[in-house]
Amino acid sequence: MVGSTPPPALVRAGCPGVRAVPSVIIMTWLTTKATRAPWVLPVGALIAVFLVYSLPPYLTFDPALSRVPAGFWLHYPTLLLHITFGSVAMVGGFLQVWPWFRSAHPRLHAKVGRIYVFGGVLPAATMAFILGFTSPFGPITRASDMLGAVLWFTATLIGYRKARAKDFRAHRTWMVRSYVLTLSTITNRLWGPIVALVLAPGLDTTFGGSELAMGQAIAGITAWLGWTVPLVLLEWFGTRRRQVAR
């Protein structure tokens, strides 16, 4: 890493600098750093898979390849901005919540943090609110998307202000909430197939044979579960940790 001191394992290998170290030793070192926070590797892999799958259709700038139906005439450029800033937030936020990166590179952590806030979440959340307001997936989805965008924007702004006030404990708490909301676009898609399997048998009864009604119900339930469940689990886990610490 730029500006970092080679770890003892590299020095013991007889290498004065990182560039001269065999890749196996480097990977072993990075894996050791990651496993101190067991979630780092699986979450990083999940983000990589999601971006590789989700981004290519939008790199062509062809509205016909969009996976989201247009809700209004400026929908596609708004969606592109949301995806661009959201991708910055997803990657930058991952570095921010990685304990090793935060402790080993505090100055870089602060710089990436500003990018996460002003070049990622705040513009992405603004675009998300607009897209939510005009969503073609029904009123339940619209309500979830708009409220989620407001909470995402607010949690991030509070976290930034706490850092400016040097209240770093509160800063960390709010930024973790912010990042959970950042990742809700992934958890949303994890819920989709499950909700569809549960509701599909009721197509002819509950939904009167209307695929549109069932589709909107699936989208709405999925949208709410995508960010409420992770936030509830986060708050429960945080409360439990504080109780154990006492």
C-alpha positions as CSV (number, residue, x, y, z in Angstrom):
1,M,0.0,0.0,0.0
2,V,1.2,3.5,-0.7
3,G,2.9,5.1,2.3
4,S,2.7,1.9,4.4
5,T,5.5,0.2,6.1
6,P,6.1,-3.5,5.0
7,P,4.8,-5.8,7.7
8,P,7.2,-8.0,9.7
9,A,6.3,-11.1,7.7
10,L,7.7,-9.4,4.6
11,V,10.9,-8.3,6.3
12,R,11.4,-11.8,7.7
13,A,11.2,-13.0,4.1
14,G,14.3,-11.0,3.3
15,C,12.4,-8.4,1.3
16,P,13.2,-4.7,1.9
17,G,10.0,-3.6,0.2
18,V,6.6,-4.8,-0.9
19,R,7.4,-4.9,-4.6
20,A,10.1,-7.5,-4.1
21,V,7.8,-9.9,-2.1
22,P,6.4,-13.0,-3.7
23,S,2.7,-12.7,-4.3
24,V,1.9,-15.6,-2.0
25,I,3.3,-13.8,1.0
26,I,1.4,-10.6,0.1
27,M,-1.9,-12.6,-0.2
28,T,-1.2,-14.3,3.1
29,W,-0.7,-11.0,4.8
30,L,-3.8,-9.5,3.3
31,T,-5.9,-12.5,4.2
32,T,-4.6,-12.3,7.8
33,K,-5.7,-8.7,7.9
34,A,-9.1,-9.5,6.5
35,T,-9.8,-12.5,8.7
36,R,-9.5,-10.3,11.8
37,A,-12.9,-9.0,10.6
38,P,-14.4,-12.3,9.2
39,W,-17.0,-10.4,7.2
40,V,-14.5,-8.6,5.0
41,L,-13.8,-11.3,2.4
42,P,-17.4,-12.4,1.8
43,V,-18.8,-8.9,1.7
44,G,-16.0,-7.8,-0.7
45,A,-16.6,-10.8,-2.9
46,L,-20.4,-10.1,-2.9
47,I,-19.8,-6.4,-3.9
48,A,-17.5,-7.4,-6.7
49,V,-19.9,-10.0,-8.1
50,F,-22.8,-7.5,-7.9
51,L,-20.9,-4.8,-9.7
52,V,-19.6,-7.1,-12.4
53,Y,-23.2,-8.3,-13.0
54,S,-25.0,-5.0,-12.7
55,L,-22.8,-2.4,-14.3
56,P,-22.1,-3.7,-17.9
57,P,-25.6,-2.9,-19.4
58,Y,-25.2,0.8,-18.3
59,L,-21.7,1.2,-19.7
60,T,-23.2,1.3,-23.2
61,F,-25.4,4.3,-22.3
62,D,-28.2,2.6,-24.2
63,P,-31.6,3.1,-22.5
64,A,-32.9,-0.1,-24.2
65,L,-30.5,-2.2,-22.1
66,S,-31.7,-0.7,-18.8
67,R,-33.1,-3.2,-16.3
68,V,-35.3,-0.6,-14.7
69,P,-38.4,0.6,-16.7
70,A,-38.6,4.3,-17.2
71,G,-40.7,6.3,-14.8
72,F,-40.3,9.7,-16.4
73,W,-38.5,11.4,-19.3
74,L,-35.3,12.0,-17.4
75,H,-35.3,8.6,-15.8
76,Y,-32.3,7.1,-17.7
77,P,-29.8,9.9,-17.0
78,T,-31.0,10.1,-13.4
79,L,-30.6,6.3,-13.1
80,L,-27.0,6.5,-14.6
81,L,-26.1,9.2,-12.1
82,H,-27.5,7.1,-9.2
83,I,-25.6,4.0,-10.4
84,T,-22.3,5.9,-10.8
85,F,-22.4,7.6,-7.4
86,G,-23.8,4.5,-5.8
87,S,-20.9,2.4,-7.1
88,V,-18.5,4.9,-5.6
89,A,-20.3,4.7,-2.3
90,M,-20.3,0.9,-2.4
91,V,-16.6,0.6,-2.9
92,G,-15.5,3.6,-0.9
93,G,-17.8,2.5,2.0
94,F,-16.2,-0.9,2.0
95,L,-12.8,0.6,2.6
96,Q,-14.2,2.9,5.3
97,V,-15.7,0.1,7.4
98,W,-12.8,-2.3,7.0
99,P,-11.1,-2.1,10.4
100,W,-7.5,-2.7,9.1
101,F,-7.8,0.0,6.4
102,R,-9.2,2.4,9.0
103,S,-6.4,1.8,11.5
104,A,-3.5,1.4,9.1
105,H,-4.3,4.5,6.9
106,P,-6.1,7.1,9.0
107,R,-5.3,10.0,6.6
108,L,-6.5,8.0,3.6
109,H,-9.5,6.9,5.5
110,A,-10.5,10.5,6.0
111,K,-10.0,11.3,2.3
112,V,-11.9,8.3,1.1
113,G,-14.6,9.2,3.7
114,R,-15.1,12.6,2.0
115,I,-15.4,10.9,-1.4
116,Y,-17.9,8.4,0.1
117,V,-20.0,11.3,1.5
118,F,-19.9,13.9,-1.3
119,G,-18.9,11.8,-4.3
120,G,-21.0,8.8,-3.4
121,V,-23.9,8.8,-1.0
122,L,-25.3,12.3,-1.0
123,P,-25.7,12.5,-4.8
124,A,-26.7,8.9,-5.1
125,A,-29.4,9.3,-2.4
126,T,-30.7,12.4,-4.1
127,M,-31.1,10.5,-7.4
128,A,-32.6,7.5,-5.5
129,F,-35.3,9.8,-4.0
130,I,-36.2,11.1,-7.5
131,L,-36.3,7.6,-8.9
132,G,-38.4,6.4,-6.0
133,F,-40.9,9.2,-6.5
134,T,-41.4,8.2,-10.1
135,S,-41.0,4.4,-9.7
136,P,-43.2,2.3,-12.0
137,F,-43.4,-0.5,-9.4
138,G,-46.3,0.9,-7.5
139,P,-46.9,3.0,-4.3
140,I,-45.5,0.5,-1.8
141,T,-42.2,0.5,-3.6
142,R,-42.3,4.3,-4.0
143,A,-42.8,4.8,-0.3
144,S,-39.9,2.4,0.6
145,D,-37.5,3.9,-2.0
146,M,-38.2,7.5,-0.9
147,L,-38.0,6.8,2.8
148,G,-34.9,4.7,2.4
149,A,-33.2,7.5,0.4
150,V,-34.0,10.1,3.1
151,L,-32.6,7.8,5.8
152,W,-29.5,7.0,3.7
153,F,-28.8,10.7,3.1
154,T,-29.5,11.6,6.8
155,A,-27.5,8.9,8.4
156,T,-24.5,9.8,6.2
157,L,-24.7,13.5,6.9
158,I,-25.0,12.9,10.6
159,G,-22.0,10.6,10.5
160,Y,-20.0,13.2,8.6
161,R,-20.9,15.9,11.1
162,K,-20.0,13.6,14.0
163,A,-16.6,13.2,12.5
164,R,-16.2,16.9,12.1
165,A,-17.1,17.3,15.8
166,K,-14.5,14.6,16.6
167,D,-17.2,12.4,18.2
168,F,-15.7,9.3,16.5
169,R,-17.7,6.7,18.4
170,A,-21.0,8.2,17.1
171,H,-19.4,8.8,13.7
172,R,-18.6,5.1,13.4
173,T,-22.1,4.1,14.5
174,W,-23.8,6.4,12.0
175,M,-21.5,5.5,9.1
176,V,-22.1,1.8,9.6
177,R,-25.8,2.5,9.4
178,S,-25.1,4.5,6.3
179,Y,-23.2,1.7,4.7
180,V,-25.9,-0.9,5.6
181,L,-28.3,1.3,3.6
182,T,-25.7,1.6,0.8
183,L,-25.7,-2.2,0.5
184,S,-29.5,-2.4,0.5
185,T,-29.5,-2.5,-3.3
186,I,-27.8,-5.9,-2.9
187,T,-29.9,-7.3,-0.1
188,N,-33.0,-6.1,-2.0
189,R,-32.1,-8.5,-4.8
190,L,-31.5,-11.4,-2.4
191,W,-35.0,-11.1,-1.1
192,G,-36.6,-10.9,-4.6
193,P,-36.6,-14.7,-5.5
194,I,-37.8,-15.6,-2.0
195,V,-40.7,-13.3,-2.0
196,A,-41.6,-14.4,-5.6
197,L,-41.7,-18.0,-4.5
198,V,-43.9,-17.3,-1.6
199,L,-46.4,-15.1,-3.5
200,A,-46.5,-17.0,-6.8
201,P,-49.0,-19.7,-5.7
202,G,-51.6,-16.9,-5.0
203,L,-51.5,-15.4,-8.5
204,D,-55.1,-16.6,-9.3
205,T,-56.5,-16.2,-5.8
206,T,-54.9,-13.4,-4.0
207,F,-54.1,-11.3,-7.1
208,G,-57.1,-12.3,-9.2
209,G,-54.8,-13.5,-12.0
210,S,-53.1,-10.1,-12.4
211,E,-49.4,-10.5,-12.9
212,L,-49.0,-6.7,-12.7
213,A,-50.5,-6.7,-9.2
214,M,-48.4,-9.6,-8.1
215,G,-45.3,-8.0,-9.6
216,Q,-45.9,-4.8,-7.7
217,A,-46.5,-6.7,-4.5
218,I,-43.2,-8.6,-4.9
219,A,-41.3,-5.4,-5.7
220,G,-42.9,-3.5,-2.8
221,I,-42.2,-6.2,-0.2
222,T,-38.7,-6.8,-1.5
223,A,-38.0,-3.0,-1.4
224,W,-39.0,-2.8,2.3
225,L,-37.2,-6.0,3.4
226,G,-34.0,-4.9,1.5
227,W,-33.2,-2.1,4.0
228,T,-35.4,-2.7,7.1
229,V,-34.2,-6.2,7.9
230,P,-30.4,-5.3,7.8
231,L,-31.0,-2.1,9.9
232,V,-33.0,-4.0,12.5
233,L,-30.3,-6.7,12.7
234,L,-27.6,-4.0,13.0
235,E,-29.4,-2.3,15.8
236,W,-30.1,-5.6,17.6
237,F,-26.4,-6.6,17.2
238,G,-25.2,-3.2,18.4
239,T,-27.5,-3.3,21.5
240,R,-26.4,-6.8,22.3
241,R,-22.7,-5.8,22.1
242,R,-23.3,-2.9,24.4
243,Q,-25.1,-5.1,26.9
244,V,-22.3,-7.7,26.9
245,A,-19.7,-4.9,27.3
246,R,-21.4,-3.8,30.5
